[in-house]
């Protein structure tokens, strides 16, 4: 069970940022320095991608390692049932939104929080390659 009261948990959860996170700001600033224009959190697209390049049809998601379950199967068993369900639903929703975007002709680039923290330039390079039509993986 949770070691916080309902009010304490509510307060803690209210402090979690869902947009304009540090990794998003770092990648966005680097892209702007390159002179690239993008839209942020486009509500008309599935999953509201963090960054979108409409002309190139490239959608970029910059996902938190915990909330979106980076390597979730390896640490899933350590979670309480509440968090297992929550993160599993997040991962299913992510996969559904990625499929919907791809079916609509969008190229989807997914960048993890730890990747931005380790090497933001490499993340920007992946986006630039996707904009040029090259595979965004790597």
Secondary structure, DSSP 8 states (H G I E B T S, - for coil): --SS-HHHHHHHHHTS-SSS-HHHHHHHHHHHHTT---EES-TTSTT--SEEETTTTEEEEEE-TTTTTTTHHHHGGGS-HHHHHHHHHHHHHHHHHHHHHHHTT-EEEEEEHHHHHH-HHHHHHHHHHHHTTS----
